[in-house]
Amino acid sequence: MSAVFCTSAVVTSGPKIATGVVQWTTPKLKTFWYYAKVELIPPKPSEIPAVQKGLQEVIAAAKSGKWKTLTVREAWLNTLVAVEICFWFFIGEQIGRRSMIGYDVKLAVEPPKHSPI
């Protein structure tokens, strides 16, 4: 009897829950797609000079010691960005090699077979 009650409760409340989930996620997904279209695209060829100029400014700031005048908050945020970049690099490496430990060398290269002399 309780299985029938649970089944009927799921069947009657399922559409209500699904409607609520859709209503809750729709604005969040719209915001995500808006920023994804803007932020996650590679630079256009016309934007390459601006990227080069930005890298040159970073190098010049590093050489001149401008990094010494950063506030603690700015330094902390820069550190978090660097840690996030390293994190995503290592996650990408693990995804690429399909292992957390290392590359499967046996599949990549077989040693040459020599005949005994």
MARSETI-968628 format. One record per residue (C-alpha): residue number from 1; residue in three letters; x, y, z. Coordinates in nm, 3 decimals. Layout:
N
{nr=NUM&rest=ALA&u=X&v=Y&w=Z}
...
//
This chain:
117
{nr=1&rest=MET&u=0.000&v=0.000&w=0.000}
{nr=2&rest=SER&u=0.281&v=0.241&w=0.083}
{nr=3&rest=ALA&u=0.450&v=0.177&w=-0.253}
{nr=4&rest=VAL&u=0.131&v=0.280&w=-0.431}
{nr=5&rest=PHE&u=0.110&v=0.595&w=-0.218}
{nr=6&rest=CYS&u=0.476&v=0.686&w=-0.288}
{nr=7&rest=THR&u=0.428&v=0.627&w=-0.659}
{nr=8&rest=SER&u=0.116&v=0.839&w=-0.674}
{nr=9&rest=ALA&u=0.284&v=1.114&w=-0.470}
{nr=10&rest=VAL&u=0.577&v=1.121&w=-0.712}
{nr=11&rest=VAL&u=0.347&v=1.121&w=-1.014}
{nr=12&rest=THR&u=0.134&v=1.406&w=-0.881}
{nr=13&rest=SER&u=0.417&v=1.623&w=-0.746}
{nr=14&rest=GLY&u=0.668&v=1.550&w=-1.024}
{nr=15&rest=PRO&u=0.530&v=1.804&w=-1.275}
{nr=16&rest=LYS&u=0.511&v=2.071&w=-1.003}
{nr=17&rest=ILE&u=0.874&v=2.015&w=-0.911}
{nr=18&rest=ALA&u=0.982&v=2.012&w=-1.276}
{nr=19&rest=THR&u=0.798&v=2.338&w=-1.340}
{nr=20&rest=GLY&u=0.968&v=2.496&w=-1.040}
{nr=21&rest=VAL&u=1.309&v=2.377&w=-1.153}
{nr=22&rest=VAL&u=1.253&v=2.517&w=-1.502}
{nr=23&rest=GLN&u=1.135&v=2.852&w=-1.365}
{nr=24&rest=TRP&u=1.434&v=2.871&w=-1.131}
{nr=25&rest=THR&u=1.698&v=2.775&w=-1.390}
{nr=26&rest=THR&u=1.574&v=2.974&w=-1.691}
{nr=27&rest=PRO&u=1.701&v=3.318&w=-1.581}
{nr=28&rest=LYS&u=2.026&v=3.171&w=-1.454}
{nr=29&rest=LEU&u=2.088&v=2.992&w=-1.784}
{nr=30&rest=LYS&u=2.009&v=3.307&w=-1.980}
{nr=31&rest=THR&u=2.268&v=3.497&w=-1.776}
{nr=32&rest=PHE&u=2.520&v=3.214&w=-1.820}
{nr=33&rest=TRP&u=2.473&v=3.201&w=-2.199}
{nr=34&rest=TYR&u=2.498&v=3.580&w=-2.224}
{nr=35&rest=TYR&u=2.839&v=3.582&w=-2.054}
{nr=36&rest=ALA&u=2.950&v=3.259&w=-2.223}
{nr=37&rest=LYS&u=2.896&v=3.412&w=-2.568}
{nr=38&rest=VAL&u=3.103&v=3.717&w=-2.470}
{nr=39&rest=GLU&u=3.377&v=3.576&w=-2.247}
{nr=40&rest=LEU&u=3.442&v=3.225&w=-2.376}
{nr=41&rest=ILE&u=3.513&v=3.298&w=-2.740}
{nr=42&rest=PRO&u=3.870&v=3.311&w=-2.867}
{nr=43&rest=PRO&u=4.011&v=3.650&w=-2.965}
{nr=44&rest=LYS&u=3.934&v=3.773&w=-3.315}
{nr=45&rest=PRO&u=4.224&v=3.853&w=-3.548}
{nr=46&rest=SER&u=4.147&v=4.223&w=-3.502}
{nr=47&rest=GLU&u=4.197&v=4.185&w=-3.124}
{nr=48&rest=ILE&u=4.543&v=4.028&w=-3.143}
{nr=49&rest=PRO&u=4.731&v=4.364&w=-3.135}
{nr=50&rest=ALA&u=4.546&v=4.458&w=-2.815}
{nr=51&rest=VAL&u=4.649&v=4.127&w=-2.659}
{nr=52&rest=GLN&u=5.011&v=4.185&w=-2.758}
{nr=53&rest=LYS&u=5.000&v=4.537&w=-2.614}
{nr=54&rest=GLY&u=4.856&v=4.405&w=-2.290}
{nr=55&rest=LEU&u=5.131&v=4.144&w=-2.259}
{nr=56&rest=GLN&u=5.395&v=4.409&w=-2.326}
{nr=57&rest=GLU&u=5.245&v=4.625&w=-2.050}
{nr=58&rest=VAL&u=5.255&v=4.334&w=-1.806}
{nr=59&rest=ILE&u=5.621&v=4.267&w=-1.890}
{nr=60&rest=ALA&u=5.708&v=4.638&w=-1.856}
{nr=61&rest=ALA&u=5.530&v=4.655&w=-1.520}
{nr=62&rest=ALA&u=5.721&v=4.349&w=-1.398}
{nr=63&rest=LYS&u=6.056&v=4.501&w=-1.507}
{nr=64&rest=SER&u=5.985&v=4.842&w=-1.354}
{nr=65&rest=GLY&u=5.879&v=4.702&w=-1.015}
{nr=66&rest=LYS&u=5.524&v=4.828&w=-1.036}
{nr=67&rest=TRP&u=5.413&v=4.504&w=-0.872}
{nr=68&rest=LYS&u=5.568&v=4.630&w=-0.547}
{nr=69&rest=THR&u=5.296&v=4.895&w=-0.516}
{nr=70&rest=LEU&u=5.005&v=4.651&w=-0.525}
{nr=71&rest=THR&u=4.767&v=4.650&w=-0.234}
{nr=72&rest=VAL&u=4.722&v=4.330&w=-0.038}
{nr=73&rest=ARG&u=4.378&v=4.284&w=-0.194}
{nr=74&rest=GLU&u=4.512&v=4.321&w=-0.550}
{nr=75&rest=ALA&u=4.800&v=4.082&w=-0.478}
{nr=76&rest=TRP&u=4.558&v=3.830&w=-0.326}
{nr=77&rest=LEU&u=4.328&v=3.849&w=-0.628}
{nr=78&rest=ASN&u=4.623&v=3.807&w=-0.866}
{nr=79&rest=THR&u=4.735&v=3.504&w=-0.665}
{nr=80&rest=LEU&u=4.388&v=3.351&w=-0.684}
{nr=81&rest=VAL&u=4.380&v=3.401&w=-1.060}
{nr=82&rest=ALA&u=4.721&v=3.234&w=-1.096}
{nr=83&rest=VAL&u=4.610&v=2.941&w=-0.879}
{nr=84&rest=GLU&u=4.292&v=2.903&w=-1.084}
{nr=85&rest=ILE&u=4.492&v=2.898&w=-1.408}
{nr=86&rest=CYS&u=4.723&v=2.629&w=-1.266}
{nr=87&rest=PHE&u=4.423&v=2.431&w=-1.142}
{nr=88&rest=TRP&u=4.254&v=2.428&w=-1.483}
{nr=89&rest=PHE&u=4.584&v=2.341&w=-1.652}
{nr=90&rest=PHE&u=4.632&v=2.035&w=-1.431}
{nr=91&rest=ILE&u=4.267&v=1.930&w=-1.467}
{nr=92&rest=GLY&u=4.307&v=1.956&w=-1.845}
{nr=93&rest=GLU&u=4.620&v=1.744&w=-1.828}
{nr=94&rest=GLN&u=4.438&v=1.477&w=-1.631}
{nr=95&rest=ILE&u=4.149&v=1.480&w=-1.874}
{nr=96&rest=GLY&u=4.388&v=1.458&w=-2.168}
{nr=97&rest=ARG&u=4.582&v=1.163&w=-2.036}
{nr=98&rest=ARG&u=4.269&v=1.002&w=-1.885}
{nr=99&rest=SER&u=4.451&v=0.930&w=-1.562}
{nr=100&rest=MET&u=4.536&v=1.111&w=-1.240}
{nr=101&rest=ILE&u=4.871&v=0.938&w=-1.202}
{nr=102&rest=GLY&u=5.052&v=0.948&w=-1.533}
{nr=103&rest=TYR&u=5.064&v=0.851&w=-1.895}
{nr=104&rest=ASP&u=5.017&v=0.490&w=-1.998}
{nr=105&rest=VAL&u=5.354&v=0.447&w=-2.167}
{nr=106&rest=LYS&u=5.286&v=0.090&w=-2.279}
{nr=107&rest=LEU&u=5.012&v=0.208&w=-2.511}
{nr=108&rest=ALA&u=5.206&v=0.505&w=-2.643}
{nr=109&rest=VAL&u=5.536&v=0.341&w=-2.746}
{nr=110&rest=GLU&u=5.638&v=-0.023&w=-2.763}
{nr=111&rest=PRO&u=6.008&v=-0.093&w=-2.704}
{nr=112&rest=PRO&u=6.199&v=-0.228&w=-3.004}
{nr=113&rest=LYS&u=6.238&v=-0.604&w=-3.013}
{nr=114&rest=HIS&u=6.600&v=-0.713&w=-3.048}
{nr=115&rest=SER&u=6.712&v=-1.058&w=-3.133}
{nr=116&rest=PRO&u=6.982&v=-1.206&w=-2.908}
{nr=117&rest=ILE&u=7.324&v=-1.226&w=-3.068}
//
